[in-house]
Amino acid sequence: MAEAGERLGVLLLRAGIISERQLTDALEVHKATGSPLGRVLVDLGYATQGGILSVMAKQIGIQYVDFSETRPDANAIAVVPRDLAVRYTLMPVKIVDDQLVVAMADPQNVLALDDLRIITGYEITSAISTKDGIVAAVEEFYKVATTMDQDDLGGPDELETVSLADMTEVTDEAPIVKLVNYIINKAVTDRASDIHVEPQEKDLRVRYRVDGVLHEMMRSPKSTQQAILSRFKIMADMDIAETRKPQDGHTALTIGGHQLDFRVSTLPTVYGERVVLRILRKDSIMLRLEDLGFLPGSLERFESSFRKPYGAILVTGPTGSGKSTSLYAAINVLNDPGKHILTAEDPVEYRLPGVNQVQTNVKAGLTFARALRSFLRCSPDIILVGEIRDQETAKIAIESALTGHLVLSTLHTNDAAGAVTRLTEMGVEPFLVASAVDCVLAQRLARRLCPDCKDEYKPPKQVLLDAGYAEDALPQSLWRAKGCKKCGGTGYRGRLGVHEVMLITEEIGDLTVREATAEAIRDVACQQGMLTLKQDGLEKVRMGRTSIEEIARVIV
């Protein structure tokens, strides 16, 4: 017993898990009490159970699995019943070359290995993990995914030639329903905004967009492709027989007690139909302006504009930069029984109580411009236009702002100053732009550093200068992404806005009338106190909200 303990101690020492002094202390307790050396080291706080297991696994030639760093594959989970995983304290990890890799607290449990081999039909490769880690993994990853028998799905040839009735029957089978439910539930748990289901040459790839960045979640065998895609289309009330044209659909599900809407789109590709589900969370659109990451000065400038009774407020930025969220947050502030608010949107993604929302329909002739003309006959106080896309919509929106309405809309430009020149390029008279537009908000979305694992460091001076900090205002220390279980190892959790708020002052109005360049307008706005997107982002880096790398990623 003592010799075995000493051998383990030497292995841990060589691996750098413990120091010589810690080994000496632990051996004394081990010899005095008779407790196993591994337990003594854990009790003394010198090592973790996982650290000890990883060294032991390497010594005996078996894989060690740390579930804080490894995400089990959904296909592996699907072939092992939950009750079996609980009974034998094991967790399926992945399927590789017809071998099912299973993490076990006791990898030498012959009974468990035999049961797994019989039930799954796979040869079993055992790995080792801590009991607590396996129990937590089973609890987390078996919430929705249960038994999935690949034999139930048929082979590739069978699925490619099934009739429409057969296809509907296949997609209603429990294994496919459970796998699709698992994909959706896992996306909601991981705070994803989109689910991308993408056919590849040899398999089906599923990716989640979390905090604006795509992450691969799983790959499914090619034999499951048609059934999985058809299941998504059935849920969104699409035509599953139509595979050559893009389709759009919608579905609503209750997950974890929350009602969620999903906008579903399909697109034919060379390997099959690609499906994208956009997850629409109603609580995300009920944010306050303070929750969007505004600096106090920028928030004050923005609020001073939309609290006026008339004028145009434009929010600019690329797709996915949070423009609609900012406008809805402003509408939430303005929404009271004394105001008549009308919106024209394409599509109406979120329903706002007390607000009259109109879904545009180009095929039926209901464009943004036509909706705006109708709005003006309904005596509104506030008008929200989803996007100014053409000259007609721009002119009506600007004229509405001049006739006593508060108009909020979005525009696709890179910065705030570019919005003014963009309107004149669209054919709106410069003097109308100068008179009607009151404020332009340009924004981007940056990932927020995970508060549980962000790492403070002192960056080199040249790095700070290259990032854009002034030499006389260099921060002493900054924070960077590290990664932990709570943030999925990315180092980021959630997003915050980076803003540029330009008020249309008399000087900027004069430049607009003279059709000055966007650069000239931006220079004057900065002199009048506007922070550029880069300056706003660097200030949030200084405050520890995000990182230099993230600001460099989202702002050119």
Secondary structure, DSSP 8 states (H G I E B T S, - for coil): -HHHHHHHHHHHHHTTSS-HHHHHHHHHHHHHH---HHHHHHHHTSS-HHHHHHHHHHHHT--B--TTT----HHHHHHS-HHHHHHHTEEEEEEETTEEEEEESSTT-HHHHHHHHHHH-SEEEEEE--HHHHHHHHHHHTTT-----GGGG--HHHHHT--HHHHHHHHTSHHHHHHHHHHHHHHHHTTEEEEEEEE-SSEEEEEEEETTEEEEEEEEEGGGHHHHHHHHHHHTT--TT--SS-EEEEEEEEETTEEEEEEEEEEEETTEEEEEEEEEEGGGGG--GGGGT--HHHHHHHHHHHTSSSEEEEEE-STTSSHHHHHHHHHHHH--TT--EEEEESS--S--TT-EEEE-BTTTTB-HHHHHHHHHTS--SEEEES---SHHHHHHHHHHHHTT-EEEEEE--SSHHHHHHHHHHTT--HHHHHHHEEEEEEEEEEEEE-TTT-EEE---HHHHHHHT--GGG--S-EEE----TTTTTSSEEEEEEEEEEEE--HHHHHHHHTT--HHHHHHHHHHTT---HHHHHHHHHHTTSS-HHHHHHH--
